Amino acid sequence: MPVCDARVARAEYPPLGLRIGGAQIAGGGRSTRDVFDPSDASVLGRLPEATAEDVAHAIDAAARGFARWRRVSGFERGRVLAAAATRIRSRRAGIARLITLELGKPQGEALREVDTAAEMFEWAAEEARRLYGRLIPARTAGVRQMVSLEPIGPVAAFAGWNAPAITPARKISGALAAGCSVVIKPSEETPAVALAIADAVLDSGLPDGVLNVLFGDPSSISQALLDAPQIRMITFTGSTEVGRELGARAARTMKRATLELGGHAPVLVFADADPEATATAAVAAKYRNAGQVCTSPTRFLVHESIVDRFRAQFVQAARALKVGAGFDPGVQMGPLANARRIDAMQALVDDARRRGASVDTGGGRLPGPGWFWAPTVLGDAPDDCRAANVEPFGPLALIRPFRDFDEAIAQANRLPFGLAAYAFTRDLDTARAASEAIDSGVVSVNDWTASLPETPFGGTRDSGLGSEGGIEGVQAFTRVKYVREA
């Protein structure tokens, strides 16, 4: 895509606002914040922040919307969601441009994200009509025992910036399929993308109040939503630290919580794997979205017999990546999302150096405007360095050898995270043993795909509670009712 598209995209950047009760709400004297283009740190637009009255209005709208939406049949809910998917596909190019503007993703990645967001709605549309109950055989004649799944109620959703179309799409589509209404607070760093997804749904015949979008101070908005008795569930994607706080607060008012939190994904490369082919594919997976993915492969544990070959190929492929603005032709990795990520990466690399790790490539900020960081590889990083224990959430990979299966599994399970893990081997017995022994919500063997619309996605331990996606992701927004008739 030619460079001039960046100028066109900036010129077409939409006005920002809130969505409450079916109405589009602009500034109107509200405080605002800047939205930045990470490729050059320029200001794209000004985002109005919700007032306390806006939040209260959204909660009330969601309560009224739920009373109406829950009575709509699953078949009709599915029609609305399918129409939303069609609209997202028809607006694909425009939404992808917004992703590149606000997040910096290369256009190819951005387009694929829009496609996945549409698939989220298509999957949920199909599942809306399949929320089956069951009959339980009675112990006595003349008695009927039924179990049904009912929508849990209005949902408060919180989405991060790193997958600005996919994450809101997954939460909104699952909740609406189950018959719930939603108040979503997406990231203030990627608001236009979230609004584009929401508007595609609102334009598809959704009743007023069923979907509401707020931006503003995360602490005050989350506190109001979690304290509101009308809100019956929260769904959050973000850091473990914030997820713990939200989950604890939700428990005080007996709200259900689905929490998709951080990870630090291990990759086990066994002796029989092809080191060069695996390393080449690993680089593409690692530096996708500049490593700003919760399932990003990060801790590469490679059998000592092939680690030198793997490491040499990985470093060579990482150095060859073209880093630049997402609209530039041939770019394979864009900028980091914000200046905070630059500071975080620098701190991790400096700490690793002090503790004896080698920096095989990268390790610093790239010159020029914007928040660009060189693809970085740390070799032989000790267990006590921060990068080996704290999710980098950036273009940083760690490579170290292991001697045998038990050591590999011990290293993979060393941290309290368990969101995604990867294993590469040609041996079926090793693959099965590894997938059983690794303590993670997702284990991908000989592949880099950790999540699809039709598959459940969720972590263990500090990586979260519950699942999104698949039939489990829709059922998460329901409650079980048992009815006995005599």
TIPAZA-304412 format. One line per field, with one value per residue (C-alpha): residue number from 1; x, y, z. Coordinates in Angstrom, 2 decimals. Example, Ala and Ser with C-alpha at 12.3 -4.5 7.8 and 13.67 -1.06 7.14 Angstrom:
<sites>
nr	c(1 | 2)
c1	c(12.30 | 13.67)
c2	c(-4.50 | -1.06)
c3	c(7.80 | 7.14)
</sites>
This chain:
<sites>
nr	c(1 | 2 | 3 | 4 | 5 | 6 | 7 | 8 | 9 | 10 | 11 | 12 | 13 | 14 | 15 | 16 | 17 | 18 | 19 | 20 | 21 | 22 | 23 | 24 | 25 | 26 | 27 | 28 | 29 | 30 | 31 | 32 | 33 | 34 | 35 | 36 | 37 | 38 | 39 | 40 | 41 | 42 | 43 | 44 | 45 | 46 | 47 | 48 | 49 | 50 | 51 | 52 | 53 | 54 | 55 | 56 | 57 | 58 | 59 | 60 | 61 | 62 | 63 | 64 | 65 | 66 | 67 | 68 | 69 | 70 | 71 | 72 | 73 | 74 | 75 | 76 | 77 | 78 | 79 | 80 | 81 | 82 | 83 | 84 | 85 | 86 | 87 | 88 | 89 | 90 | 91 | 92 | 93 | 94 | 95 | 96 | 97 | 98 | 99 | 100 | 101 | 102 | 103 | 104 | 105 | 106 | 107 | 108 | 109 | 110 | 111 | 112 | 113 | 114 | 115 | 116 | 117 | 118 | 119 | 120 | 121 | 122 | 123 | 124 | 125 | 126 | 127 | 128 | 129 | 130 | 131 | 132 | 133 | 134 | 135 | 136 | 137 | 138 | 139 | 140 | 141 | 142 | 143 | 144 | 145 | 146 | 147 | 148 | 149 | 150 | 151 | 152 | 153 | 154 | 155 | 156 | 157 | 158 | 159 | 160 | 161 | 162 | 163 | 164 | 165 | 166 | 167 | 168 | 169 | 170 | 171 | 172 | 173 | 174 | 175 | 176 | 177 | 178 | 179 | 180 | 181 | 182 | 183 | 184 | 185 | 186 | 187 | 188 | 189 | 190 | 191 | 192 | 193 | 194 | 195 | 196 | 197 | 198 | 199 | 200 | 201 | 202 | 203 | 204 | 205 | 206 | 207 | 208 | 209 | 210 | 211 | 212 | 213 | 214 | 215 | 216 | 217 | 218 | 219 | 220 | 221 | 222 | 223 | 224 | 225 | 226 | 227 | 228 | 229 | 230 | 231 | 232 | 233 | 234 | 235 | 236 | 237 | 238 | 239 | 240 | 241 | 242 | 243 | 244 | 245 | 246 | 247 | 248 | 249 | 250 | 251 | 252 | 253 | 254 | 255 | 256 | 257 | 258 | 259 | 260 | 261 | 262 | 263 | 264 | 265 | 266 | 267 | 268 | 269 | 270 | 271 | 272 | 273 | 274 | 275 | 276 | 277 | 278 | 279 | 280 | 281 | 282 | 283 | 284 | 285 | 286 | 287 | 288 | 289 | 290 | 291 | 292 | 293 | 294 | 295 | 296 | 297 | 298 | 299 | 300 | 301 | 302 | 303 | 304 | 305 | 306 | 307 | 308 | 309 | 310 | 311 | 312 | 313 | 314 | 315 | 316 | 317 | 318 | 319 | 320 | 321 | 322 | 323 | 324 | 325 | 326 | 327 | 328 | 329 | 330 | 331 | 332 | 333 | 334 | 335 | 336 | 337 | 338 | 339 | 340 | 341 | 342 | 343 | 344 | 345 | 346 | 347 | 348 | 349 | 350 | 351 | 352 | 353 | 354 | 355 | 356 | 357 | 358 | 359 | 360 | 361 | 362 | 363 | 364 | 365 | 366 | 367 | 368 | 369 | 370 | 371 | 372 | 373 | 374 | 375 | 376 | 377 | 378 | 379 | 380 | 381 | 382 | 383 | 384 | 385 | 386 | 387 | 388 | 389 | 390 | 391 | 392 | 393 | 394 | 395 | 396 | 397 | 398 | 399 | 400 | 401 | 402 | 403 | 404 | 405 | 406 | 407 | 408 | 409 | 410 | 411 | 412 | 413 | 414 | 415 | 416 | 417 | 418 | 419 | 420 | 421 | 422 | 423 | 424 | 425 | 426 | 427 | 428 | 429 | 430 | 431 | 432 | 433 | 434 | 435 | 436 | 437 | 438 | 439 | 440 | 441 | 442 | 443 | 444 | 445 | 446 | 447 | 448 | 449 | 450 | 451 | 452 | 453 | 454 | 455 | 456 | 457 | 458 | 459 | 460 | 461 | 462 | 463 | 464 | 465 | 466 | 467 | 468 | 469 | 470 | 471 | 472 | 473 | 474 | 475 | 476 | 477 | 478 | 479 | 480 | 481 | 482 | 483 | 484 | 485 | 486)
c1	c(0.00 | 1.57 | 2.87 | 0.32 | -2.43 | -1.18 | -2.01 | -5.38 | -6.11 | -5.23 | -7.45 | -10.32 | -9.86 | -13.40 | -14.75 | -14.77 | -17.46 | -19.53 | -22.43 | -25.17 | -28.74 | -28.52 | -27.25 | -23.89 | -22.49 | -19.72 | -17.74 | -20.41 | -18.06 | -16.66 | -12.96 | -10.95 | -7.67 | -5.37 | -5.23 | -1.79 | -0.36 | 2.48 | 4.40 | 5.24 | 3.68 | 1.35 | -2.15 | -4.92 | -7.89 | -9.47 | -11.50 | -14.34 | -14.34 | -17.52 | -18.83 | -20.30 | -23.72 | -22.77 | -21.76 | -25.00 | -26.98 | -25.17 | -25.92 | -29.60 | -29.69 | -28.12 | -30.68 | -33.55 | -31.91 | -31.46 | -35.14 | -35.93 | -33.05 | -33.38 | -36.86 | -35.58 | -35.23 | -31.83 | -32.70 | -33.36 | -30.30 | -28.28 | -29.65 | -28.50 | -25.04 | -24.73 | -25.69 | -23.02 | -20.42 | -21.48 | -21.10 | -17.67 | -16.57 | -17.97 | -16.04 | -12.90 | -10.47 | -11.57 | -11.38 | -7.95 | -6.72 | -7.87 | -5.98 | -2.80 | -3.31 | -4.00 | -1.86 | 0.72 | 0.04 | 1.17 | -1.80 | -1.70 | -1.97 | -4.66 | -6.77 | -6.47 | -7.60 | -10.74 | -11.49 | -11.17 | -13.43 | -16.09 | -15.67 | -16.32 | -19.76 | -20.43 | -19.60 | -21.69 | -24.60 | -24.64 | -24.30 | -27.12 | -29.66 | -27.80 | -27.97 | -29.57 | -31.11 | -31.90 | -34.49 | -33.48 | -35.35 | -37.62 | -37.67 | -41.47 | -44.19 | -45.84 | -42.77 | -40.76 | -37.29 | -35.81 | -32.54 | -32.30 | -29.60 | -30.68 | -28.72 | -26.96 | -27.80 | -26.12 | -22.36 | -19.50 | -16.71 | -13.17 | -10.92 | -7.26 | -5.47 | -3.36 | -6.19 | -8.52 | -10.99 | -10.78 | -11.14 | -14.25 | -15.73 | -15.23 | -16.80 | -19.68 | -20.62 | -20.58 | -22.65 | -25.21 | -25.55 | -26.45 | -29.08 | -27.12 | -26.71 | -23.26 | -21.50 | -17.99 | -15.02 | -12.42 | -8.94 | -8.64 | -5.59 | -7.53 | -11.04 | -11.90 | -11.42 | -13.71 | -16.31 | -16.17 | -16.94 | -19.72 | -21.27 | -21.37 | -23.47 | -25.65 | -26.32 | -27.52 | -30.82 | -29.74 | -32.31 | -31.30 | -29.39 | -28.28 | -24.74 | -23.14 | -19.56 | -17.73 | -14.28 | -12.63 | -10.90 | -10.52 | -10.62 | -13.79 | -15.65 | -14.76 | -15.68 | -19.10 | -19.79 | -18.66 | -20.68 | -23.86 | -26.34 | -27.74 | -24.43 | -24.30 | -21.00 | -17.66 | -15.36 | -11.86 | -8.77 | -5.61 | -2.86 | -2.88 | -2.52 | -5.61 | -7.53 | -6.96 | -8.39 | -11.43 | -12.08 | -11.90 | -14.24 | -16.69 | -16.79 | -17.97 | -21.22 | -21.39 | -20.76 | -19.39 | -15.98 | -14.25 | -10.65 | -8.22 | -4.93 | -1.23 | 1.03 | 4.69 | 4.40 | 7.07 | 8.11 | 9.61 | 11.73 | 12.74 | 15.81 | 13.95 | 12.48 | 13.93 | 15.82 | 16.08 | 12.48 | 11.13 | 13.23 | 12.13 | 8.46 | 9.05 | 10.30 | 7.11 | 5.02 | 7.11 | 7.23 | 3.62 | 2.06 | 5.56 | 5.18 | 2.25 | 0.11 | -0.81 | -0.10 | 3.14 | 5.83 | 8.58 | 10.62 | 12.26 | 13.48 | 15.55 | 17.23 | 20.96 | 21.78 | 20.15 | 20.10 | 23.07 | 21.48 | 18.09 | 19.59 | 21.67 | 18.68 | 16.35 | 18.77 | 19.34 | 15.60 | 14.92 | 17.61 | 16.08 | 12.65 | 11.60 | 10.45 | 8.52 | 5.20 | 2.31 | 1.29 | 4.76 | 5.20 | 6.84 | 6.82 | 6.75 | 6.73 | 5.30 | 5.93 | 5.12 | 1.77 | 2.99 | 5.99 | 5.40 | 6.26 | 9.58 | 10.48 | 9.41 | 11.50 | 14.56 | 14.25 | 14.00 | 17.02 | 19.16 | 18.31 | 19.09 | 22.46 | 23.38 | 22.57 | 24.71 | 22.39 | 23.71 | 21.88 | 22.19 | 20.36 | 18.34 | 18.17 | 17.37 | 15.04 | 15.24 | 16.02 | 13.41 | 9.93 | 7.48 | 7.86 | 9.94 | 12.00 | 14.38 | 13.45 | 15.44 | 16.87 | 18.36 | 20.59 | 21.14 | 19.08 | 19.19 | 16.01 | 16.41 | 16.31 | 13.04 | 12.54 | 12.45 | 9.72 | 7.69 | 5.69 | 7.69 | 4.66 | 7.00 | 9.46 | 11.74 | 12.58 | 14.65 | 16.52 | 18.09 | 18.94 | 17.50 | 18.96 | 15.95 | 12.15 | 11.80 | 13.94 | 11.95 | 8.64 | 9.99 | 11.08 | 7.80 | 5.82 | 8.22 | 6.16 | 2.66 | 1.27 | -0.58 | -2.24 | -0.52 | 2.37 | 3.92 | 5.82 | 7.66 | 8.53 | 8.13 | 7.52 | 3.88 | 4.68 | 6.66 | 3.89 | 1.26 | 3.45 | 4.27 | 0.66 | -0.39 | 2.47 | 2.43 | 0.20 | -1.53 | -4.99 | -3.80 | -1.08 | -0.31 | 1.83 | 3.76 | 1.69 | 1.50 | -2.29 | -3.53 | -7.08 | -9.88 | -13.49 | -14.70 | -12.18 | -12.19 | -9.53 | -8.53 | -5.70 | -4.87 | -3.40 | -2.33 | -3.44 | -7.11 | -10.48 | -12.99 | -12.97 | -13.80 | -14.54 | -16.15 | -19.35 | -17.76 | -17.41 | -21.12 | -22.19 | -20.04 | -22.69 | -25.51 | -26.83 | -28.35 | -31.98 | -33.52 | -37.31 | -39.26 | -42.91 | -45.14)
c2	c(0.00 | 3.36 | 5.85 | 8.50 | 6.34 | 7.46 | 11.07 | 10.06 | 7.96 | 10.82 | 13.19 | 10.71 | 10.07 | 10.26 | 12.44 | 10.58 | 10.26 | 7.99 | 5.68 | 5.63 | 4.44 | 4.47 | 8.06 | 9.33 | 11.76 | 14.18 | 16.59 | 18.91 | 20.49 | 17.19 | 16.89 | 15.33 | 13.52 | 13.21 | 10.11 | 9.55 | 7.98 | 5.79 | 5.97 | 9.66 | 10.61 | 13.09 | 13.77 | 12.08 | 13.47 | 14.40 | 11.84 | 13.02 | 11.44 | 10.21 | 12.09 | 10.37 | 11.19 | 9.54 | 6.35 | 6.30 | 6.90 | 4.01 | 1.65 | 2.57 | 2.22 | -1.22 | -2.30 | -1.18 | -2.67 | -6.02 | -6.17 | -5.96 | -7.93 | -10.95 | -11.55 | -11.58 | -15.12 | -16.60 | -16.82 | -13.06 | -12.22 | -14.27 | -12.30 | -9.03 | -10.42 | -11.81 | -8.42 | -6.83 | -9.23 | -8.27 | -4.58 | -5.11 | -6.88 | -4.12 | -1.55 | -3.70 | -1.30 | 1.67 | -0.21 | -1.60 | 1.93 | 2.96 | 0.03 | 1.12 | 4.75 | 4.12 | 1.04 | 1.04 | -2.46 | -3.09 | -3.01 | -6.73 | -7.58 | -4.96 | -6.39 | -9.88 | -8.54 | -7.05 | -10.39 | -12.16 | -9.59 | -10.31 | -14.03 | -13.46 | -12.12 | -14.86 | -17.55 | -15.91 | -15.50 | -19.24 | -20.06 | -17.71 | -20.29 | -23.21 | -22.35 | -25.68 | -26.77 | -30.36 | -32.58 | -34.67 | -37.96 | -37.69 | -40.19 | -40.30 | -40.31 | -37.00 | -34.91 | -32.94 | -31.59 | -28.99 | -27.08 | -23.89 | -21.31 | -17.71 | -14.50 | -13.44 | -9.75 | -6.48 | -6.94 | -4.52 | -5.16 | -3.82 | -4.17 | -3.28 | -1.59 | -4.40 | -6.11 | -3.12 | -4.83 | -8.47 | -7.96 | -5.74 | -7.98 | -11.12 | -9.62 | -7.84 | -10.74 | -13.36 | -11.28 | -10.28 | -13.86 | -14.96 | -12.20 | -9.80 | -6.07 | -4.47 | -1.40 | -1.56 | 0.61 | 0.02 | 1.49 | 5.25 | 4.69 | 2.97 | 4.47 | 4.86 | 1.14 | 0.16 | 2.70 | 1.32 | -2.18 | -0.89 | 1.22 | -1.79 | -3.55 | -0.54 | -0.05 | -3.66 | -3.30 | -3.63 | -2.05 | 1.14 | 0.63 | -2.93 | -1.75 | 1.29 | 2.56 | 4.68 | 6.24 | 8.13 | 7.60 | 3.81 | 3.84 | 5.88 | 4.13 | 0.64 | 1.54 | 2.81 | -0.23 | -2.70 | -1.02 | -0.87 | -3.59 | -3.63 | -4.97 | -8.74 | -9.70 | -8.27 | -9.40 | -7.96 | -8.30 | -6.76 | -7.05 | -9.53 | -6.71 | -4.85 | -8.11 | -9.09 | -5.78 | -5.97 | -9.61 | -8.92 | -5.96 | -7.96 | -10.66 | -8.15 | -7.68 | -11.32 | -10.47 | -13.16 | -12.37 | -13.60 | -12.42 | -12.82 | -11.66 | -11.63 | -14.41 | -15.23 | -17.97 | -20.68 | -22.41 | -25.89 | -26.89 | -30.53 | -32.18 | -33.73 | -30.44 | -28.67 | -25.79 | -23.49 | -23.89 | -23.56 | -20.46 | -18.76 | -19.34 | -18.35 | -14.91 | -14.20 | -15.29 | -13.48 | -10.07 | -9.99 | -6.75 | -5.88 | -8.64 | -6.81 | -9.94 | -11.77 | -15.12 | -13.94 | -16.68 | -15.28 | -17.86 | -20.11 | -23.28 | -25.21 | -28.58 | -28.14 | -30.26 | -27.77 | -24.50 | -22.95 | -23.55 | -22.31 | -19.21 | -18.29 | -18.57 | -16.73 | -13.81 | -13.62 | -13.59 | -11.01 | -8.68 | -8.99 | -7.78 | -4.50 | -2.15 | 0.98 | 2.79 | 0.44 | 2.12 | 1.80 | -0.99 | -4.18 | -3.31 | -6.41 | -4.80 | -1.48 | 0.75 | 0.10 | 1.47 | 4.23 | 5.80 | 3.72 | 0.56 | 2.08 | 2.80 | -0.70 | -2.37 | -0.30 | -1.25 | -4.96 | -4.93 | -2.91 | -5.27 | -8.35 | -6.91 | -6.21 | -9.81 | -11.33 | -11.93 | -11.34 | -9.03 | -10.93 | -8.32 | -5.18 | -3.93 | -0.30 | 2.30 | 3.00 | 6.55 | 8.92 | 9.96 | 7.53 | 4.70 | 2.16 | -0.53 | -2.90 | -6.61 | -7.88 | -11.27 | -12.04 | -15.08 | -17.11 | -14.76 | -15.94 | -16.81 | -13.80 | -11.16 | -9.26 | -10.17 | -13.86 | -13.21 | -10.22 | -10.31 | -8.09 | -7.26 | -6.10 | -7.31 | -9.21 | -12.92 | -15.01 | -18.11 | -20.68 | -24.39 | -27.35 | -30.81 | -33.12 | -33.27 | -32.78 | -29.64 | -28.22 | -28.78 | -27.35 | -24.20 | -23.91 | -24.14 | -22.04 | -18.86 | -18.35 | -17.62 | -20.13 | -18.49 | -19.99 | -22.35 | -23.90 | -27.13 | -28.34 | -31.99 | -34.69 | -37.37 | -38.10 | -39.39 | -36.26 | -34.05 | -35.77 | -35.79 | -32.10 | -31.03 | -32.89 | -31.65 | -27.97 | -26.02 | -23.63 | -22.86 | -23.20 | -25.52 | -25.35 | -28.18 | -27.58 | -24.49 | -20.86 | -20.40 | -19.97 | -18.75 | -18.87 | -17.69 | -21.28 | -22.35 | -21.59 | -19.14 | -18.59 | -19.07 | -20.72 | -19.33 | -15.67 | -15.68 | -15.48 | -17.05 | -18.50 | -18.70 | -16.53 | -17.83 | -21.08 | -22.37 | -21.79 | -18.09 | -17.67 | -19.86 | -17.72 | -15.02 | -17.32 | -18.67 | -22.07 | -22.37 | -25.63 | -25.97 | -28.85 | -29.35 | -31.84)
c3	c(0.00 | -1.00 | 1.55 | 0.53 | 2.07 | 5.49 | 4.67 | 3.29 | 6.36 | 8.72 | 6.77 | 7.08 | 10.80 | 12.24 | 15.02 | 18.34 | 20.96 | 23.19 | 22.35 | 24.98 | 24.60 | 20.81 | 20.69 | 19.46 | 22.01 | 21.05 | 23.24 | 24.61 | 27.12 | 28.34 | 29.07 | 26.26 | 25.72 | 22.75 | 20.58 | 19.01 | 15.89 | 17.24 | 13.96 | 14.45 | 17.83 | 16.12 | 17.44 | 15.46 | 17.34 | 20.65 | 22.59 | 24.85 | 28.31 | 29.93 | 32.95 | 35.99 | 34.56 | 31.26 | 33.05 | 35.06 | 31.86 | 30.14 | 33.03 | 32.97 | 29.19 | 29.42 | 32.02 | 29.79 | 26.73 | 28.48 | 29.41 | 25.71 | 24.17 | 26.44 | 25.00 | 21.41 | 20.09 | 19.49 | 15.81 | 15.59 | 17.69 | 15.25 | 12.32 | 13.89 | 14.60 | 11.08 | 9.68 | 11.86 | 10.44 | 6.92 | 7.74 | 9.27 | 6.09 | 3.91 | 5.96 | 6.10 | 4.45 | 6.55 | 9.85 | 8.94 | 8.24 | 11.70 | 13.26 | 11.50 | 12.46 | 16.14 | 16.83 | 14.06 | 12.74 | 9.17 | 6.83 | 6.09 | 9.78 | 10.26 | 7.45 | 8.92 | 12.29 | 10.75 | 9.09 | 12.45 | 14.12 | 11.49 | 12.09 | 15.80 | 14.95 | 12.40 | 14.94 | 17.66 | 15.25 | 14.66 | 18.36 | 19.38 | 18.17 | 19.82 | 23.52 | 24.25 | 27.52 | 28.44 | 30.04 | 33.05 | 33.51 | 36.54 | 39.40 | 39.48 | 36.86 | 35.98 | 36.80 | 34.27 | 35.03 | 32.70 | 32.54 | 30.50 | 29.84 | 30.39 | 29.76 | 32.93 | 32.58 | 31.62 | 31.14 | 31.77 | 29.27 | 29.33 | 26.25 | 25.74 | 22.87 | 21.43 | 19.48 | 19.08 | 16.73 | 17.85 | 21.59 | 21.52 | 18.82 | 20.90 | 24.01 | 22.30 | 20.03 | 22.79 | 25.17 | 22.55 | 21.31 | 24.83 | 25.15 | 27.35 | 26.99 | 27.15 | 28.47 | 27.04 | 27.90 | 25.19 | 25.33 | 25.03 | 22.80 | 20.01 | 20.27 | 16.59 | 15.95 | 18.83 | 17.70 | 14.16 | 15.47 | 17.74 | 14.99 | 12.66 | 15.31 | 16.08 | 12.38 | 12.08 | 13.91 | 17.55 | 19.88 | 21.68 | 24.91 | 24.20 | 23.36 | 24.98 | 24.59 | 27.15 | 27.27 | 30.09 | 33.40 | 33.76 | 37.55 | 37.97 | 35.12 | 36.33 | 39.91 | 38.84 | 36.67 | 39.32 | 42.04 | 39.94 | 40.93 | 37.39 | 36.06 | 36.58 | 34.95 | 33.93 | 31.13 | 31.11 | 28.92 | 30.28 | 32.84 | 35.71 | 38.22 | 37.05 | 36.53 | 40.15 | 41.35 | 39.10 | 39.95 | 43.68 | 43.37 | 41.26 | 43.92 | 46.52 | 44.61 | 43.42 | 39.79 | 37.53 | 36.04 | 32.91 | 33.03 | 30.13 | 31.62 | 30.87 | 29.72 | 29.14 | 26.56 | 26.50 | 23.27 | 23.60 | 20.61 | 20.96 | 19.45 | 16.53 | 15.30 | 12.27 | 13.96 | 10.93 | 9.75 | 13.28 | 13.98 | 10.76 | 11.54 | 15.16 | 14.17 | 12.21 | 15.21 | 17.81 | 16.17 | 14.99 | 16.25 | 17.56 | 20.16 | 21.75 | 21.95 | 25.15 | 23.46 | 21.90 | 21.99 | 24.19 | 26.15 | 23.55 | 25.26 | 22.72 | 23.12 | 23.62 | 20.56 | 18.16 | 20.11 | 18.26 | 14.86 | 16.05 | 17.64 | 14.60 | 12.25 | 14.66 | 15.05 | 11.29 | 10.57 | 13.30 | 11.90 | 8.44 | 9.50 | 7.94 | 10.70 | 9.84 | 9.63 | 8.99 | 5.73 | 4.17 | 1.59 | 2.77 | 6.48 | 8.68 | 12.12 | 13.16 | 16.18 | 19.79 | 20.86 | 23.14 | 24.83 | 27.96 | 26.03 | 24.92 | 28.54 | 29.61 | 26.90 | 27.78 | 31.44 | 30.60 | 28.30 | 30.71 | 33.55 | 31.44 | 30.41 | 34.03 | 34.92 | 32.23 | 29.28 | 25.78 | 23.41 | 20.14 | 18.11 | 18.72 | 22.26 | 21.60 | 20.21 | 16.50 | 15.35 | 14.03 | 15.10 | 16.57 | 19.07 | 17.16 | 18.89 | 17.16 | 17.20 | 20.17 | 21.08 | 24.50 | 24.81 | 27.97 | 30.11 | 33.74 | 35.61 | 37.89 | 35.17 | 34.84 | 31.18 | 32.17 | 34.72 | 33.54 | 30.32 | 27.90 | 25.75 | 23.05 | 20.39 | 22.76 | 22.67 | 25.07 | 23.91 | 26.22 | 26.00 | 27.91 | 28.47 | 28.66 | 28.69 | 32.44 | 32.43 | 29.51 | 31.30 | 34.55 | 32.75 | 30.85 | 34.10 | 36.18 | 36.05 | 37.48 | 34.01 | 31.87 | 28.88 | 25.83 | 25.18 | 22.09 | 21.40 | 18.31 | 17.75 | 15.12 | 17.74 | 18.58 | 22.06 | 22.89 | 21.55 | 23.69 | 26.78 | 26.40 | 25.80 | 28.95 | 31.13 | 30.20 | 32.58 | 30.19 | 28.95 | 25.35 | 24.04 | 20.32 | 18.93 | 15.69 | 15.02 | 16.14 | 16.27 | 19.83 | 19.26 | 16.70 | 16.95 | 17.28 | 19.95 | 23.69 | 24.82 | 28.42 | 30.86 | 34.15 | 37.36 | 36.96 | 33.33 | 34.13 | 34.79 | 32.36 | 28.59 | 25.62 | 22.15 | 21.10 | 22.66 | 26.06 | 25.31 | 24.61 | 27.52 | 29.84 | 29.51 | 30.64 | 33.91 | 34.50 | 35.53 | 36.72 | 36.50 | 38.05 | 37.11 | 38.94)
</sites>
